[in-house]
Amino acid sequence: MAKLNELLQSIHVLESWNETNLDITGLAYNSRNVEAGQIFVCIKGFKTDGHAYILEAVSNGASAIIVEDYQEGWDDIPQYRVADSRAALAALSDAFYRHPSQSMKTIGITATNGKTSTSFMTNAILEEHALKTGLIGTVVVKFGDYSEPTKLTTPESLDLHHYFAQMRDQDVSHVTMEVSSSALDLKRVGSVDFDIVTLNNISREHIDLHGSFEEYFNSKASLIREAKEDAWAILNLDDEYSASLVDETKANLLTFSVETGDGDLVCRNLDLSTGRAKFDVEIRKSFTVGATTYEPMIFSIELSTPGYHSVYNSMVAVAVGLLNEIPLETIQKGLKAFGGVERRFEMVFEDDFKILDDHFANYGNINVTLSTLQQMDYNDLKLVYAIRGSRGVTVNRENAEAIAEWAPELGLTEVIATLSDDYTTGKDRVTEEEVEVFQEVMREAGIHVDFYKELDDAIEKGLSEVKADDVVLLAGCQGMDPGAKIALEQLNKARPEMDEEELFKPLKNRVAGIS
């Protein structure tokens, strides 16, 4: 419960009508969810406009409305006009729940690739230090005994601040969250009190939403540019876009690199021969956080998660660990014990040959995945690729070009491609244009394509040709979500003598493709 006038102090009201200082029981941005005594905030969305649902909201009990455009015919309830109702929703939510993110160390992670893995790695280090943690991202929202699969990478601001309030009530001290470009653009993280922010990498993705790559970058960059003075910003000097923000933030800086050898933290002596990285981290100059001063030194890291991208993700997690004054031994143990996130270069079978599962989302992600394979020891690569559906010709051309560019390095002369018709819905269905552009790029590169409508048939083709010490890479986004389950089921039929429980162990806590 809060007083309306007190909540309104958190936003800039341009005009108001029928002002009354009411008791407010909550907020809502969906008219169907409104309850008695709540403020209804009218959001202009891409498909619907909340202003059109005021009648439903008031009928359900709304006692005040926040609008961007004055609404005639509502002379019996308070109405407040603001310039941006999304920003107002965030500020009002933060005020209603009494600024919960200020009560904990809040870590915001953005990137085109690796947000999920980096947030899980970071959380693993924090938990290894016996801290009470919260985690918000693409896969799950979890804290204490609460765990819920998510629909959005970053929840709407009202839901987000409610999660923070619940975490505060359970004495959570550290929360790690993924911050998507759309969340930044749509003010979902408005009024969040970030203590540590990081931008790891940028490549083409979600361009349709933002209109241009420049706008996409600016959305991501706002997390760094708008960080408070006493926060810390972690930047990757190997990525030109991340590096360009070094002089564009008021926050304290901690920089790192894997390839260039620049920055405060540098990856040295990287060994990826098994697919799982071992390397050293060099602290190149002293810095102080709280009561801890880190002097120049070198310490070792060993990862259980495979992939070159895991090195970059872990460098961010190491930096976050240091900024939280977590002992080096605890950081090392946390990363070593962390088993990975599903469908992020996930090793789902590892016996006489390997099956890897990767979401292969975009040009940058594909480059990192295939560069890891280049550094691994194996005989032959079988690539089973689910073409990315309903993402447009540009994304699919770039994805195909990434495969074609790496093909000579990997000895890849054949790709097994699939529409994955049985496992995709309308929003992920592959269009004729997307098939054509994929095949065009493969033809120009001299790569033979074995084409299958159904995912099961494509995977069966890949497994039928596999030999000792080969790698089968299940690659693709939504269309490949069930791929690991299908592959292991086919392997179970082909090898009935195998321990079934051990075979399906990688699927034990999986969310994607297990319906």
VOTI-69145 format. One record per residue (C-alpha): residue number from 1; residue in one letter; x, y, z. Coordinates in steps of 0.001 Angstrom, whole numbers. Last residue first. Example, Ala and Ser with C-alpha at 12.3 -4.5 7.8 and 13.67 -1.06 7.14 Angstrom:
<sites>
{site 2,'S',{13670,-1060,7140}}
{site 1,'A',{12300,-4500,7800}}
</sites>
This chain:
<sites>
{site 515,'S',{7916,-31024,-24068}}
{site 514,'I',{11693,-31304,-23725}}
{site 513,'G',{12866,-28982,-26519}}
{site 512,'A',{14467,-26332,-24319}}
{site 511,'V',{14039,-26722,-20535}}
{site 510,'R',{16839,-29105,-19587}}
{site 509,'N',{17385,-30252,-16024}}
{site 508,'K',{18038,-33950,-16739}}
{site 507,'L',{18855,-33646,-20443}}
{site 506,'P',{22619,-34127,-19979}}
{site 505,'K',{21860,-37295,-17932}}
{site 504,'F',{20179,-39043,-20863}}
{site 503,'L',{23092,-41395,-21607}}
{site 502,'E',{23908,-42005,-17930}}
{site 501,'E',{20360,-43143,-17175}}
{site 500,'E',{20246,-45271,-20305}}
{site 499,'D',{23486,-47158,-19587}}
{site 498,'M',{24454,-48310,-23095}}
{site 497,'E',{23660,-51844,-24322}}
{site 496,'P',{20719,-50576,-26369}}
{site 495,'R',{23127,-48840,-28781}}
{site 494,'A',{21177,-47897,-31919}}
{site 493,'K',{17949,-47322,-30011}}
{site 492,'N',{19699,-45208,-27349}}
{site 491,'L',{21577,-43297,-30043}}
{site 490,'Q',{18271,-42342,-31665}}
{site 489,'E',{16930,-41170,-28288}}
{site 488,'L',{20173,-39264,-27665}}
{site 487,'A',{19912,-37480,-31013}}
{site 486,'I',{16224,-36628,-30569}}
{site 485,'K',{16785,-35176,-27086}}
{site 484,'A',{19777,-33173,-28301}}
{site 483,'G',{17866,-31808,-31285}}
{site 482,'P',{14703,-30666,-29476}}
{site 481,'D',{15833,-26989,-29520}}
{site 480,'M',{17163,-27262,-33094}}
{site 479,'G',{14357,-25341,-34821}}
{site 478,'Q',{14396,-22672,-32122}}
{site 477,'C',{18063,-21794,-32693}}
{site 476,'G',{20493,-23793,-34803}}
{site 475,'A',{23412,-26200,-34680}}
{site 474,'L',{23651,-29841,-33634}}
{site 473,'L',{27381,-30435,-34133}}
{site 472,'V',{28400,-34082,-34548}}
{site 471,'V',{32114,-34445,-33771}}
{site 470,'D',{34211,-37385,-34945}}
{site 469,'D',{36688,-39328,-32778}}
{site 468,'A',{35314,-42701,-33913}}
{site 467,'K',{32946,-42526,-36855}}
{site 466,'V',{29668,-40719,-37598}}
{site 465,'E',{27825,-41350,-40846}}
{site 464,'S',{24550,-42694,-39458}}
{site 463,'L',{24575,-40041,-36728}}
{site 462,'G',{24408,-37177,-39216}}
{site 461,'K',{21673,-38774,-41345}}
{site 460,'E',{19599,-39578,-38248}}
{site 459,'I',{19934,-35944,-37201}}
{site 458,'A',{18541,-34758,-40525}}
{site 457,'D',{15708,-37279,-40458}}
{site 456,'D',{14638,-36287,-36941}}
{site 455,'L',{14712,-32580,-37876}}
{site 454,'E',{12186,-32940,-40668}}
{site 453,'K',{12242,-31121,-44021}}
{site 452,'Y',{15640,-32515,-44931}}
{site 451,'F',{18397,-31140,-47218}}
{site 450,'D',{21810,-32691,-47734}}
{site 449,'V',{23783,-29631,-48827}}
{site 448,'H',{27100,-29871,-50716}}
{site 447,'I',{29504,-26990,-50085}}
{site 446,'G',{31111,-25372,-53125}}
{site 445,'A',{31180,-21930,-51479}}
{site 444,'E',{28912,-20406,-54138}}
{site 443,'R',{26535,-23330,-53756}}
{site 442,'M',{26442,-22919,-49941}}
{site 441,'V',{25683,-19197,-50264}}
{site 440,'E',{22837,-19867,-52703}}
{site 439,'Q',{21446,-22693,-50567}}
{site 438,'F',{21158,-20421,-47533}}
{site 437,'V',{19645,-17592,-49617}}
{site 436,'E',{17063,-19935,-51113}}
{site 435,'V',{16033,-21485,-47801}}
{site 434,'E',{15494,-18044,-46258}}
{site 433,'E',{13495,-16900,-49288}}
{site 432,'E',{11285,-19989,-49080}}
{site 431,'T',{10456,-19144,-45463}}
{site 430,'V',{11508,-21144,-42399}}
{site 429,'R',{8807,-21292,-39712}}
{site 428,'D',{9783,-19650,-36417}}
{site 427,'K',{6757,-17390,-35883}}
{site 426,'G',{4453,-20003,-37377}}
{site 425,'T',{5482,-22828,-35052}}
{site 424,'T',{8566,-25003,-35341}}
{site 423,'Y',{9115,-28596,-34243}}
{site 422,'D',{7704,-30764,-37012}}
{site 421,'D',{8997,-28500,-39779}}
{site 420,'S',{12639,-28664,-38695}}
{site 419,'L',{13576,-26899,-41943}}
{site 418,'T',{16752,-28971,-42067}}
{site 417,'A',{20331,-28795,-43316}}
{site 416,'I',{23058,-31458,-43327}}
{site 415,'V',{26177,-29586,-44425}}
{site 414,'E',{28938,-31050,-46602}}
{site 413,'T',{32473,-30008,-47563}}
{site 412,'L',{33752,-29065,-44103}}
{site 411,'G',{37511,-29435,-43734}}
{site 410,'L',{37341,-27207,-40661}}
{site 409,'E',{39475,-24336,-41957}}
{site 408,'P',{37944,-24655,-45452}}
{site 407,'A',{34383,-24532,-44005}}
{site 406,'W',{34966,-21531,-41728}}
{site 405,'E',{34029,-18872,-44293}}
{site 404,'A',{31111,-20948,-45598}}
{site 403,'I',{29603,-21364,-42122}}
{site 402,'A',{29884,-17617,-41456}}
{site 401,'E',{28407,-16916,-44898}}
{site 400,'A',{25394,-19093,-44088}}
{site 399,'N',{24764,-17159,-40881}}
{site 398,'E',{25160,-13847,-42721}}
{site 397,'R',{22740,-14925,-45441}}
{site 396,'N',{20267,-16132,-42825}}
{site 395,'V',{20407,-12855,-40893}}
{site 394,'T',{19931,-10811,-44065}}
{site 393,'V',{17171,-12992,-45571}}
{site 392,'G',{14808,-12630,-42653}}
{site 391,'R',{14416,-13989,-39132}}
{site 390,'S',{11348,-16090,-39947}}
{site 389,'G',{13150,-19397,-39469}}
{site 388,'R',{16821,-19952,-38715}}
{site 387,'I',{17956,-22916,-40809}}
{site 386,'A',{18446,-25960,-38575}}
{site 385,'Y',{22020,-27163,-39162}}
{site 384,'V',{23452,-30645,-38716}}
{site 383,'L',{27229,-30279,-39108}}
{site 382,'K',{29226,-33518,-39107}}
{site 381,'L',{32873,-32711,-38350}}
{site 380,'D',{35728,-35183,-38837}}
{site 379,'N',{38684,-36424,-36747}}
{site 378,'Y',{38862,-34484,-33486}}
{site 377,'D',{41305,-32325,-31470}}
{site 376,'M',{39817,-28928,-30711}}
{site 375,'Q',{41194,-25531,-31803}}
{site 374,'Q',{39150,-25389,-35018}}
{site 373,'L',{36066,-26407,-33053}}
{site 372,'T',{36471,-23316,-30871}}
{site 371,'S',{36692,-21106,-33981}}
{site 370,'L',{33456,-22725,-35127}}
{site 369,'T',{31573,-21662,-32001}}
{site 368,'V',{33020,-18137,-31930}}
{site 367,'N',{32222,-17531,-35592}}
{site 366,'I',{28718,-18960,-35224}}
{site 365,'N',{27963,-16610,-32314}}
{site 364,'G',{29170,-13582,-34253}}
{site 363,'Y',{27209,-14459,-37410}}
{site 362,'N',{23995,-15204,-35535}}
{site 361,'A',{22080,-17669,-33409}}
{site 360,'F',{24129,-20872,-33574}}
{site 359,'H',{22118,-22337,-30628}}
{site 358,'D',{24763,-24972,-29898}}
{site 357,'D',{24593,-28690,-29120}}
{site 356,'L',{27737,-30823,-29319}}
{site 355,'I',{27730,-34580,-29864}}
{site 354,'K',{31153,-36185,-29408}}
{site 353,'F',{32631,-39490,-30595}}
{site 352,'D',{33869,-42651,-28847}}
{site 351,'D',{32306,-41255,-25666}}
{site 350,'E',{31183,-37705,-25025}}
{site 349,'F',{27519,-36979,-25589}}
{site 348,'V',{25593,-33813,-24698}}
{site 347,'M',{28554,-31387,-24759}}
{site 346,'E',{26850,-27989,-24708}}
{site 345,'F',{28219,-25263,-26949}}
{site 344,'R',{25493,-23053,-25413}}
{site 343,'R',{22394,-25224,-25866}}
{site 342,'E',{21870,-25713,-22128}}
{site 341,'V',{23949,-23636,-19776}}
{site 340,'G',{27243,-24831,-18326}}
{site 339,'G',{28624,-27283,-15788}}
{site 338,'F',{29999,-24808,-13238}}
{site 337,'A',{32276,-26664,-10817}}
{site 336,'K',{35509,-25339,-12344}}
{site 335,'L',{34105,-21814,-12461}}
{site 334,'G',{33087,-21805,-8801}}
{site 333,'K',{36331,-23452,-7653}}
{site 332,'Q',{38516,-20877,-9408}}
{site 331,'I',{36458,-17944,-8114}}
{site 330,'T',{36588,-19428,-4607}}
{site 329,'E',{40369,-19812,-4786}}
{site 328,'L',{40675,-16213,-5987}}
{site 327,'P',{38825,-14893,-2929}}
{site 326,'I',{35620,-12919,-3615}}
{site 325,'E',{36028,-9170,-3232}}
{site 324,'N',{32805,-8453,-5174}}
{site 323,'L',{34807,-6644,-7861}}
{site 322,'L',{37052,-9709,-8077}}
{site 321,'G',{34086,-11986,-8700}}
{site 320,'V',{32679,-9628,-11321}}
{site 319,'A',{36038,-9653,-13133}}
{site 318,'V',{36175,-13452,-12988}}
{site 317,'A',{32626,-13626,-14406}}
{site 316,'V',{33601,-11280,-17247}}
{site 315,'M',{36671,-13383,-18003}}
{site 314,'S',{34437,-16469,-17776}}
{site 313,'N',{32224,-15243,-20608}}
{site 312,'Y',{35245,-14553,-22787}}
{site 311,'V',{36710,-18003,-22125}}
{site 310,'S',{33302,-19621,-22552}}
{site 309,'H',{33203,-18191,-26081}}
{site 308,'Y',{36125,-20451,-26943}}
{site 307,'G',{33980,-23446,-26093}}
{site 306,'P',{33472,-26125,-23475}}
{site 305,'T',{32118,-25633,-19937}}
{site 304,'S',{34196,-27383,-17275}}
{site 303,'L',{36579,-24447,-17118}}
{site 302,'E',{40048,-24271,-15587}}
{site 301,'I',{41435,-20919,-14425}}
{site 300,'S',{44979,-20139,-13257}}
{site 299,'F',{46329,-17130,-11373}}
{site 298,'I',{48791,-14384,-12328}}
{site 297,'M',{49719,-11261,-10324}}
{site 296,'P',{49721,-7475,-10310}}
{site 295,'E',{48269,-6291,-6961}}
{site 294,'Y',{44598,-6470,-6024}}
{site 293,'T',{43577,-4211,-3138}}
{site 292,'T',{40606,-5273,-1018}}
{site 291,'A',{38736,-3150,1560}}
{site 290,'G',{36234,-1803,-947}}
{site 289,'V',{37622,-2462,-4407}}
{site 288,'T',{41192,-1368,-5098}}
{site 287,'F',{43210,-1694,-8288}}
{site 286,'S',{46752,-2816,-9091}}
{site 285,'K',{47892,-3272,-12662}}
{site 284,'R',{48327,-6200,-15016}}
{site 283,'I',{46162,-8815,-13309}}
{site 282,'E',{47076,-11844,-15402}}
{site 281,'V',{44553,-14617,-15867}}
{site 280,'D',{45928,-18024,-16799}}
{site 279,'F',{44289,-20559,-19084}}
{site 278,'K',{42575,-23933,-19336}}
{site 277,'A',{39642,-24174,-21692}}
{site 276,'R',{37368,-27101,-22399}}
{site 275,'G',{37327,-28161,-26061}}
{site 274,'T',{40009,-30736,-25317}}
{site 273,'S',{42742,-28795,-27139}}
{site 272,'L',{41516,-25436,-25842}}
{site 271,'D',{44703,-24303,-24056}}
{site 270,'L',{45071,-20553,-23424}}
{site 269,'N',{48469,-19474,-22112}}
{site 268,'R',{47365,-15959,-21057}}
{site 267,'C',{44009,-14142,-20651}}
{site 266,'V',{44496,-10512,-19659}}
{site 265,'L',{42896,-8447,-16880}}
{site 264,'D',{43538,-4689,-16648}}
{site 263,'G',{43456,-4277,-20404}}
{site 262,'D',{45449,-5192,-23463}}
{site 261,'G',{46872,-8571,-24488}}
{site 260,'T',{45048,-8404,-27820}}
{site 259,'E',{43476,-11876,-27830}}
{site 258,'V',{41740,-12577,-24510}}
{site 257,'S',{41186,-9047,-23269}}
{site 256,'F',{40005,-7275,-20140}}
{site 255,'T',{38921,-3867,-18831}}
{site 254,'L',{37853,-2731,-15360}}
{site 253,'L',{36514,815,-15344}}
{site 252,'N',{34935,2933,-12600}}
{site 251,'A',{31683,4451,-13812}}
{site 250,'K',{31296,7843,-15475}}
{site 249,'T',{31103,6201,-18874}}
{site 248,'E',{31975,7203,-22435}}
{site 247,'D',{35773,7074,-22409}}
{site 246,'V',{36026,3271,-22356}}
{site 245,'L',{32917,2962,-24524}}
{site 244,'S',{34805,2331,-27778}}
{site 243,'A',{36260,-860,-26273}}
{site 242,'S',{32819,-2489,-26182}}
{site 241,'Y',{32287,-1613,-29825}}
{site 240,'E',{35767,-2686,-30925}}
{site 239,'D',{35512,-6055,-29162}}
{site 238,'D',{38925,-7305,-28012}}
{site 237,'L',{38944,-4565,-25344}}
{site 236,'N',{36071,-6219,-23466}}
{site 235,'L',{34570,-3786,-20958}}
{site 234,'I',{33577,-4167,-17291}}
{site 233,'A',{31853,-1071,-15858}}
{site 232,'W',{31943,-497,-12098}}
{site 231,'A',{29447,1652,-10177}}
{site 230,'D',{30360,4689,-8033}}
{site 229,'E',{29718,7153,-10830}}
{site 228,'K',{26373,5727,-11935}}
{site 227,'A',{26054,3776,-15195}}
{site 226,'E',{24285,5678,-17983}}
{site 225,'R',{26945,5193,-20649}}
{site 224,'I',{27446,1527,-19792}}
{site 223,'L',{23806,370,-19920}}
{site 222,'S',{23239,2901,-22724}}
{site 221,'A',{25744,1015,-24874}}
{site 220,'K',{23296,-1796,-25598}}
{site 219,'S',{20653,611,-26912}}
{site 218,'N',{23293,2611,-28770}}
{site 217,'F',{24530,-573,-30430}}
{site 216,'Y',{21038,-1450,-31669}}
{site 215,'E',{20531,2126,-32883}}
{site 214,'E',{23779,1933,-34846}}
{site 213,'F',{22871,-1486,-36233}}
{site 212,'S',{19697,-28,-37672}}
{site 211,'G',{15923,-56,-37199}}
{site 210,'H',{15940,-1213,-33574}}
{site 209,'L',{13489,-4105,-33790}}
{site 208,'D',{14555,-5163,-37287}}
{site 207,'I',{18206,-5144,-36212}}
{site 206,'H',{17531,-7812,-33578}}
{site 205,'E',{21034,-9233,-34120}}
{site 204,'R',{24220,-8079,-35835}}
{site 203,'S',{27223,-8283,-33534}}
{site 202,'I',{28188,-6734,-30202}}
{site 201,'N',{30371,-8134,-27432}}
{site 200,'N',{30998,-8181,-23670}}
{site 199,'L',{29071,-5177,-22327}}
{site 198,'T',{29250,-5121,-18540}}
{site 197,'V',{27539,-3428,-15632}}
{site 196,'I',{28285,-3560,-11897}}
{site 195,'D',{26397,-1648,-9184}}
{site 194,'F',{23101,-1255,-11072}}
{site 193,'D',{20264,567,-9272}}
{site 192,'V',{17290,-269,-11488}}
{site 191,'S',{15199,2873,-12106}}
{site 190,'G',{14400,1866,-15713}}
{site 189,'V',{15382,-1708,-16527}}
{site 188,'R',{12299,-2272,-18677}}
{site 187,'K',{12819,1120,-20342}}
{site 186,'L',{11755,-142,-23807}}
{site 185,'D',{15133,449,-25444}}
{site 184,'L',{17057,-1038,-22533}}
{site 183,'A',{14769,-4062,-22403}}
{site 182,'S',{14962,-4360,-26200}}
{site 181,'S',{18756,-4434,-26004}}
{site 180,'S',{18604,-7252,-23461}}
{site 179,'V',{19875,-7022,-19888}}
{site 178,'E',{20704,-10364,-18312}}
{site 177,'M',{20590,-10279,-14541}}
{site 176,'T',{22804,-11136,-11604}}
{site 175,'V',{21470,-10454,-8109}}
{site 174,'H',{23584,-10231,-4959}}
{site 173,'S',{22522,-9860,-1289}}
{site 172,'V',{19268,-11831,-1254}}
{site 171,'D',{17718,-11370,2183}}
{site 170,'Q',{14458,-13172,1339}}
{site 169,'D',{12435,-9935,1556}}
{site 168,'R',{15036,-8281,-681}}
{site 167,'M',{14557,-11039,-3245}}
{site 166,'Q',{10791,-10547,-3209}}
{site 165,'A',{11279,-6815,-3728}}
{site 164,'F',{13704,-7442,-6590}}
{site 163,'Y',{11170,-9746,-8238}}
{site 162,'H',{8521,-7016,-7888}}
{site 161,'H',{10965,-4551,-9443}}
{site 160,'L',{11287,-6858,-12453}}
{site 159,'D',{7562,-7520,-12790}}
{site 158,'L',{6820,-3793,-12941}}
{site 157,'S',{9772,-3201,-15290}}
{site 156,'E',{8792,-5866,-17839}}
{site 155,'P',{11065,-8895,-17504}}
{site 154,'T',{14512,-9106,-19159}}
{site 153,'T',{15165,-12165,-21304}}
{site 152,'L',{11382,-12455,-21708}}
{site 151,'K',{9188,-15549,-21296}}
{site 150,'T',{10948,-16947,-18234}}
{site 149,'P',{10975,-20343,-16521}}
{site 148,'E',{10272,-19944,-12768}}
{site 147,'S',{12347,-20801,-9701}}
{site 146,'Y',{11685,-19909,-6066}}
{site 145,'D',{13464,-21770,-3254}}
{site 144,'G',{15887,-18904,-2655}}
{site 143,'F',{16122,-16910,-5855}}
{site 142,'K',{15403,-17888,-9440}}
{site 141,'V',{14202,-16313,-12675}}
{site 140,'V',{14905,-18689,-15535}}
{site 139,'V',{16191,-19313,-19040}}
{site 138,'T',{16541,-15901,-20677}}
{site 137,'G',{17511,-14031,-17542}}
{site 136,'I',{17159,-13169,-13868}}
{site 135,'L',{19315,-14748,-11146}}
{site 134,'G',{19172,-14029,-7410}}
{site 133,'T',{21815,-14827,-4844}}
{site 132,'K',{22346,-15516,-1160}}
{site 131,'L',{26137,-15645,-844}}
{site 130,'A',{27945,-18842,96}}
{site 129,'H',{31140,-17892,-1815}}
{site 128,'E',{30441,-20760,-4223}}
{site 127,'E',{27049,-19095,-4730}}
{site 126,'L',{28713,-15910,-5994}}
{site 125,'I',{30985,-17880,-8322}}
{site 124,'A',{28074,-19895,-9725}}
{site 123,'N',{26029,-16696,-10178}}
{site 122,'T',{28779,-15253,-12346}}
{site 121,'M',{28896,-18389,-14462}}
{site 120,'F',{25092,-18330,-14834}}
{site 119,'S',{25157,-14656,-15847}}
{site 118,'T',{27967,-15264,-18339}}
{site 117,'S',{26191,-18247,-19882}}
{site 116,'T',{22958,-16296,-20322}}
{site 115,'K',{24514,-13115,-21673}}
{site 114,'G',{26807,-15013,-24055}}
{site 113,'N',{26119,-13445,-27424}}
{site 112,'T',{24777,-10013,-28368}}
{site 111,'A',{25981,-8620,-25075}}
{site 110,'T',{24529,-7252,-21835}}
{site 109,'I',{25118,-8158,-18199}}
{site 108,'G',{23716,-6141,-15279}}
{site 107,'I',{24945,-6884,-11725}}
{site 106,'T',{22942,-5614,-8741}}
{site 105,'K',{24501,-5700,-5268}}
{site 104,'M',{21456,-5621,-2995}}
{site 103,'S',{19202,-3204,-1117}}
{site 102,'Q',{19239,-537,-3836}}
{site 101,'S',{17433,-3008,-6104}}
{site 100,'P',{14431,-2821,-3754}}
{site 99,'H',{13566,863,-4268}}
{site 98,'R',{10511,959,-1990}}
{site 97,'Y',{8279,-1500,-3893}}
{site 96,'F',{5928,1318,-4937}}
{site 95,'A',{8878,3610,-5776}}
{site 94,'D',{10552,1095,-8100}}
{site 93,'S',{7231,331,-9763}}
{site 92,'L',{6485,4050,-10185}}
{site 91,'A',{9890,4630,-11788}}
{site 90,'A',{9560,1681,-14170}}
{site 89,'L',{5967,2492,-15129}}
{site 88,'A',{6910,6140,-15716}}
{site 87,'A',{9717,5148,-18076}}
{site 86,'R',{7230,3022,-20028}}
{site 85,'S',{4641,5834,-19900}}
{site 84,'D',{6961,8266,-21652}}
{site 83,'A',{6018,11963,-21828}}
{site 82,'V',{3619,11810,-18905}}
{site 81,'R',{-84,12655,-18480}}
{site 80,'Y',{-1826,11967,-15187}}
{site 79,'Q',{-5495,11033,-14771}}
{site 78,'P',{-7337,10855,-11436}}
{site 77,'I',{-10761,9187,-11685}}
{site 76,'D',{-14307,10521,-12150}}
{site 75,'D',{-13763,12734,-15163}}
{site 74,'W',{-12811,9888,-17477}}
{site 73,'G',{-14648,10803,-20665}}
{site 72,'E',{-11726,12240,-22560}}
{site 71,'Q',{-8295,10614,-22452}}
{site 70,'Y',{-5264,12907,-22500}}
{site 69,'D',{-2352,11339,-24393}}
{site 68,'E',{708,9755,-22737}}
{site 67,'V',{-1409,8275,-19971}}
{site 66,'I',{-1170,7204,-16317}}
{site 65,'I',{-4512,6137,-14868}}
{site 64,'A',{-6025,6155,-11382}}
{site 63,'S',{-8479,3991,-9379}}
{site 62,'A',{-8274,825,-11478}}
{site 61,'G',{-10929,-1634,-10284}}
{site 60,'N',{-11567,-4208,-13008}}
{site 59,'S',{-14093,-1935,-14713}}
{site 58,'V',{-11444,789,-14677}}
{site 57,'A',{-8976,-1480,-16493}}
{site 56,'E',{-11575,-2679,-18994}}
{site 55,'L',{-12583,904,-19792}}
{site 54,'I',{-8944,1972,-20006}}
{site 53,'Y',{-8170,-637,-22654}}
{site 52,'A',{-7646,1565,-25722}}
{site 51,'H',{-4992,3628,-23904}}
{site 50,'G',{-2961,433,-23582}}
{site 49,'D',{-2110,569,-27271}}
{site 48,'T',{-1662,-2747,-29071}}
{site 47,'K',{717,-4236,-31624}}
{site 46,'F',{4033,-2442,-31119}}
{site 45,'G',{3092,-1218,-27659}}
{site 44,'K',{1871,2129,-26334}}
{site 43,'I',{1658,1550,-22585}}
{site 42,'C',{-1214,2920,-20496}}
{site 41,'V',{-319,2615,-16794}}
{site 40,'F',{-3260,1480,-14675}}
{site 39,'I',{-2862,2489,-11023}}
{site 38,'Q',{-4354,-19,-8593}}
{site 37,'G',{-7123,262,-6021}}
{site 36,'A',{-9083,-2799,-7097}}
{site 35,'E',{-7193,-5204,-9332}}
{site 34,'V',{-5889,-4829,-12884}}
{site 33,'N',{-4579,-7976,-14563}}
{site 32,'R',{-6836,-7839,-17617}}
{site 31,'S',{-5896,-4205,-18214}}
{site 30,'N',{-2221,-5123,-18633}}
{site 29,'Y',{134,-2374,-17422}}
{site 28,'A',{-697,-2806,-13728}}
{site 27,'L',{214,-1102,-10463}}
{site 26,'G',{-422,-1770,-6790}}
{site 25,'T',{-2649,-1144,-3761}}
{site 24,'I',{-2754,2641,-4016}}
{site 23,'D',{-4351,4717,-1250}}
{site 22,'L',{-5644,7869,-2898}}
{site 21,'N',{-4480,11477,-2914}}
{site 20,'T',{-6928,12923,-5417}}
{site 19,'E',{-6197,14912,-8571}}
{site 18,'N',{-9091,15046,-11018}}
{site 17,'W',{-6858,15978,-13980}}
{site 16,'S',{-3087,16151,-14368}}
{site 15,'E',{-563,17545,-16812}}
{site 14,'L',{3126,17046,-17512}}
{site 13,'V',{3830,14703,-14591}}
{site 12,'H',{7519,13982,-14083}}
{site 11,'I',{7865,10733,-12139}}
{site 10,'S',{9030,9586,-8668}}
{site 9,'Q',{6961,12237,-6833}}
{site 8,'L',{3872,10532,-8245}}
{site 7,'L',{4363,7631,-5827}}
{site 6,'E',{4053,9947,-2816}}
{site 5,'N',{934,11562,-4261}}
{site 4,'L',{-696,8159,-4774}}
{site 3,'K',{-152,7002,-1194}}
{site 2,'A',{1255,3499,-847}}
{site 1,'M',{0,0,0}}
</sites>
